[in-house]
Amino acid sequence: MSAAVMDSASLYAWLGVLLCGLGLFGFVAHRHLLRRLLAFNIMGSGSFLLLVGLAQDGRGPDPVPQALVLTGIVVAVASTALALVIFRRWHRVSGESTLPEDV
Amino acid sequence: MNLLPALVIGPLAAALASVVLPLRWRGPLAVVLALATSAAAIMVMGEVVGGGPQTHALGGWAAPLGITLMADGLAAGMVVLSAAVALPCALHAALGLRDAATEEGFWPLFWFLWAALNGIWLSADLFNLYVGLELLGLAAVGLVALRGSAAALAAAMRYLLAALLGSLAYLIGVALLYAAWGSLALADLSRLIATVGPAGLAEAAGAAAAGDLHAHATTLVALALMTVGLLLKTALFPLHGWLPPAHGGALPPVSALLSALVVKAPLYLLIRLWLTLGPHLTPFALGWLLGALGAAAVFWGGWMALHQTRLKQLVAYSTVAQIGYLFLFFPLFSVPGTEAARLAWDGTLLLLIAHALAKAGMFLAAGNLVLAVGSPHIADLTGISRFRPLALMSFGLAGVSLMGLPPSAGFTAKWLLLQSALASGQWLWIGVLLGGGLLSAAYVFRVFRHAFVEGPIRDRFASPPLGLELAALLLGSASIGLGLAAQTPLAWLRVGSIVAGAAP
């Protein structure tokens, strides 16, 4: 068990889990929308690390998860861009930078 | 066979055309192209019914690196449903959108939404489904934000955050499944799971694997993560907080598309995943949990709908309630091959289709009523029964299906689910179905009470164009008509599915 844990690919997977956890905590705990977006990006990077690290566990480089991660990065960039546009427009219209808490 | 990529590429091309063409042409072009896409959808359904499930590898590249589109009965049925809902919504938008700024953004997003929906229904592997879900979420968020007001933008932001969190949870689940099984194609996964067999899975679960990710535990964690992500995107109680502001505050055709189709896509994905993983990897406890959350959604959504003061918010909470019924599929389908499972399959899919048609009709009719009265409040509907009876009738027809009164499709679907609950011995869900029906009746009749009351004489109602009212009437009548002739469509949906004996 200890040998497999300290394998370099497994290290990436564990780091991915750590980043996911940090990102999730930040996403849920912070109220400012920019911080939530940053936390989402950290969580995204963590999930990509997880995807690559798990799949390469002792099998050598595997092109399929790397292609998946490339697609995921593109999707994350597009989502972040949309979130920023909506946030900017909303901040200009309402003056707030956190979502109302009534829901 | 080359109709399958046309169903995805066609709407994408229409989206590009909508960006490039002058504003005045976009609406009529959209209606024409919507008719063409609907015709293609019906042709695909004809091919599937006649020749069995169809597959198409895009560009000739085979899986796992290539993208395969697969259409069995269920997928073809959902494609036809998307066309049946999107066409009246396109008509409603072409005639009803007044603001040039809104119209500029609406049509490209509408076509991206339709392309994403078709991409999801026709996908054959989990990562393709992820991409489709993301495209769907981004297009839907854009459509919600179109109104431009502070409330609409806040609702869009909330929706986007929920959708992003759900997508990430789903993606991590996909990563775990790939690590466990080595493939993401649904056909491959079911084949690998069948090869290992229930005995092999039990042995792997029991054996002590030294530092090894054995497939059973990993798959369970992946299933849990993907379920949470998909529940967030389909707005099941208690993760439904983003839905009422988003659906209640958007333009009428947008609300119709969102409630009818967009929230059904993650549910479709969950059903596909459930069927692929099979009865040995999907714990019965999880099925019961989903059913319990669905029951809570039915009662909570109905209760909240009863207390709303705005018409579109009432309809939005009604969506929260009706989605709960669809989650009764999971506990009722627990033993495939039995009569209860077949009834659960038929009932859930018919309810999905009936709700899509009825809810879209209801949102379009509500939009017409709000336009006619000039106020979003239910109490201001006083006297409208005399001046705008057609809009009110469309609302009523849709309401009949939502309540589950015969002979609507809603009634037939709930009847099938009742029979499934009786056949499988899970009598708890009978109470949910009946109690939920009573609550639906209560809030639909609340609207009618206000509409039929005669108040102070008022005859200044705006009159929506006839096309808007016809679009709503068409959808409402479709949900009733489907109930009269439900057997044949149900048989079509079963083509190539597990209840017809094929491999999942």
Interface residues (C-beta under 8 A of the other chain):
Chain A: M1 S2 A3 A4 V5 C20 F27 L33 R36 F40 M43 G44 S47 L50 L51 L54 A55 D57 P63 V64 P65 A67 L68 T71 G72 V75 A78 S79 L82 A83 I86 F87 R89 W90 V93 S94 L99 P100 V103
Chain B: P64 L65 F127 Y130 V131 E134 G137 L138 V141 G142 A145 G148 S149 A150 L153 A154 A156 M157 R158 L160 L161 L164 L165 S167 L168 L171 I172 V174 A175 L176 Y178 A179 L184 A210 G211 D212 L213 G241 W242 P244 P245
